Amino acid sequence: MATLILVRHGRSTANTAGLLAGWTPGVALDERGAGQAAALPGRLDGVPLAAAVCSPLQRCRETLAPLLAARPGLPLHTDERIGECHYGDWSGRKLSELADEPLMKIVQQHPSAASFPGGESMRAMQNRAVDAVREWNARIEEEHGPDAVFLMCSHGDIIKSVVADALGMHLDLFQRIHVDPCSVTAIRYTPTRPFLLRLGDTGDLAPLIPAAAPPAENAAEGGGNAVVGGGAGAA
């Protein structure tokens, strides 16, 4: 099946302010994030993209803007299912304040049991994101063939939950995964199992450029507390 490139949005104003943004409107890229987004077309240069799928949130749209400008023919789709977790009453609050909430221990250590007040559960977040990935994989392969590559621009917790699914990890382990702002995570889906090709990569992406198709029998063989909402990482 197709290869999925997951791009986390660039560093945002909420990341640098230590806020849990969720679906709060008006959260934009900060200066560093804009620079990260501007570098993305160069990093992906030569990687053929059949389509781009974007979270509807502003910080993701801004992250993809330079790539879309560099590739005016690239089809763009918006899918709410890869939008940020609905943090409900926690949205817009400082992470330093939320650290003292009893629920935070559940979010960190037993996220499959965590449900945000006025929002959604982390299980529901993962289920909708994985459903979106699987459906887009099938669509891209049907329209562009099994060697197609497509891109999704999403959010830290969404990407971590998709990676956990690809690795066969229980959601309760997904806080062990980390992805930096504007990092690239790549998953190659096959009929039998996914392969994680990149995780939180902030460097050269040239190895993701597909080579000549290998023989069919070998094709499948190539290749402390977590911050809720992804955080600003090392950027």
C-alpha positions in Angstrom: 0.0 0.0 0.0 1.0 3.7 0.0 3.6 5.4 2.1 2.4 8.0 4.5 4.5 11.0 5.5 3.2 12.6 8.7 4.3 16.2 9.3 3.7 17.7 12.6 2.9 21.4 12.3 5.7 23.9 13.0 6.3 25.4 16.4 3.2 27.5 17.4 2.5 30.4 19.6 0.8 28.0 22.0 3.9 25.8 22.1 6.2 28.6 23.2 3.6 29.9 25.7 3.2 26.5 27.3 -0.5 26.3 26.5 -2.6 23.3 25.6 -4.1 24.7 22.4 -6.4 21.9 21.3 -9.0 23.4 18.9 -8.6 27.0 20.2 -8.9 29.3 17.2 -6.2 31.7 16.2 -3.2 29.6 17.2 -0.6 30.4 14.6 3.0 29.5 13.9 5.6 31.6 15.7 8.7 32.9 14.0 10.6 29.7 14.5 7.6 27.7 13.2 7.3 29.8 10.1 11.0 29.2 9.4 10.5 25.4 9.8 7.5 25.5 7.4 9.6 27.5 4.9 12.3 24.8 5.0 9.8 22.0 4.4 9.6 22.2 0.6 13.4 21.8 0.4 13.4 18.9 2.7 10.8 17.1 0.6 12.4 18.1 -2.7 12.3 15.1 -5.0 9.8 13.1 -2.9 6.8 12.6 -5.2 3.5 13.4 -3.4 0.2 12.2 -4.7 -1.8 14.4 -2.3 -1.7 16.3 0.9 -4.2 16.0 3.7 -4.4 18.7 6.3 -5.9 19.2 9.8 -8.3 22.1 9.6 -6.5 24.1 12.3 -4.6 27.2 11.4 -1.1 26.1 12.5 -1.3 23.1 10.1 -2.6 25.1 7.2 0.3 27.6 7.7 2.8 24.8 7.9 1.7 23.4 4.5 1.4 26.9 2.8 5.1 27.0 1.6 4.9 23.4 0.3 1.7 24.1 -1.6 3.2 27.3 -3.1 6.2 25.3 -4.3 3.9 22.5 -5.7 0.9 24.3 -7.1 -0.5 21.2 -8.7 -0.5 19.2 -5.4 -4.1 18.2 -4.4 -5.0 19.4 -0.9 -7.7 17.8 1.2 -8.9 18.8 4.7 -9.9 16.1 7.2 -11.2 16.9 10.6 -10.3 13.4 11.8 -6.6 14.3 11.9 -7.3 17.5 13.8 -6.0 17.9 17.3 -7.5 16.0 20.3 -10.6 17.7 21.6 -9.2 18.7 25.1 -12.5 20.3 26.1 -12.2 22.3 29.3 -8.5 21.9 29.3 -8.1 23.8 26.0 -6.2 27.0 26.3 -4.9 26.3 29.8 -1.3 26.4 30.9 0.4 23.0 31.0 2.1 24.0 34.2 -1.4 24.3 35.8 -2.7 21.1 34.3 0.2 19.2 35.8 -1.5 19.2 39.2 -4.8 17.9 37.8 -5.5 14.3 39.0 -6.4 13.4 35.4 -2.9 14.2 34.2 -1.6 11.1 35.9 -4.1 9.1 33.9 -3.2 10.9 30.7 0.5 10.0 31.2 0.3 6.5 32.6 -3.1 5.1 31.4 -4.2 7.2 28.4 -6.6 4.6 27.2 -8.7 5.4 30.2 -8.4 9.2 29.9 -11.3 11.3 28.8 -11.0 15.1 28.9 -13.8 17.1 30.6 -16.1 18.5 27.9 -13.9 16.9 25.3 -13.1 13.5 23.9 -11.3 10.4 25.1 -7.8 9.6 23.9 -9.2 6.3 22.6 -11.7 8.2 20.4 -8.8 10.5 19.2 -6.7 7.5 18.1 -9.6 5.7 16.5 -10.7 8.6 14.3 -7.1 9.3 13.3 -6.3 5.7 12.4 -9.6 5.4 10.5 -8.6 8.5 8.5 -5.1 7.1 7.8 -6.4 3.7 6.7 -9.1 5.2 4.5 -6.7 7.6 2.8 -4.2 4.9 2.3 -6.8 2.8 0.4 -7.9 5.8 -1.6 -4.4 6.9 -2.6 -3.4 3.4 -3.6 -6.5 2.9 -5.7 -6.0 6.3 -7.5 -2.2 6.3 -7.7 -0.9 2.8 -7.2 0.9 0.9 -4.4 4.1 2.9 -4.6 2.4 6.2 -4.1 3.5 8.6 -1.4 1.1 11.1 0.4 1.4 13.6 3.2 -0.7 14.4 6.2 -0.1 17.5 8.3 -1.4 17.0 11.8 -0.6 17.3 15.6 1.7 15.7 18.1 -0.8 13.5 19.9 -2.4 12.5 16.7 0.8 11.4 15.1 2.0 9.6 18.2 -1.3 7.6 18.3 -1.0 6.7 14.6 2.6 5.5 15.2 1.5 3.4 18.2 -1.1 1.7 16.0 1.5 1.1 13.2 3.9 -0.5 15.7 1.2 -2.6 17.3 1.6 -0.7 20.6 -1.2 -0.3 23.1 -2.3 3.3 23.4 -1.1 3.2 27.1 2.5 3.2 25.7 2.1 6.0 23.2 3.5 8.7 25.6 6.9 7.0 25.1 6.9 8.4 21.5 8.1 12.0 20.8 7.8 14.1 17.6 9.2 17.6 17.3 7.5 20.5 15.6 7.7 20.2 11.8 9.3 16.8 12.1 8.6 14.0 9.6 7.3 10.6 10.4 7.0 8.1 7.6 5.0 4.8 7.6 5.0 2.3 4.8 1.8 0.3 4.8 1.7 -3.1 3.2 -1.1 -5.7 2.9 0.2 -7.5 6.0 1.7 -4.9 8.3 3.1 -1.3 8.5 6.7 -0.4 8.6 8.0 2.7 10.5 10.5 4.3 8.2 11.1 7.6 10.0 10.1 8.9 13.4 10.3 12.6 14.3 12.9 13.2 11.6 14.1 16.8 11.3 16.9 16.2 8.8 17.5 15.0 5.2 14.5 13.2 3.7 16.1 12.1 0.4 16.0 8.4 1.4 12.2 8.6 1.2 12.3 9.1 -2.6 11.0 5.8 -4.0 13.5 3.8 -5.9 12.6 1.4 -8.7 9.9 -1.0 -7.4 11.5 -4.1 -5.8 10.3 -7.6 -6.6 6.9 -8.2 -5.0 8.2 -10.9 -2.6 10.7 -8.4 -1.2 8.7 -5.2 -1.2 7.4 -5.6 2.4 10.9 -6.0 3.9 12.3 -2.5 3.0 12.6 0.0 4.8 10.2 11.4 31.9 6.4 12.6 31.3 5.3 13.2 27.8 4.0 16.7 27.0 0.2 16.6 26.2 -0.4 18.3 22.9 3.1 17.6 21.8 5.0 20.6 23.3 7.6 22.7 21.6 10.3 20.0 21.7 13.9 20.9 21.2 13.1 23.5 18.5 
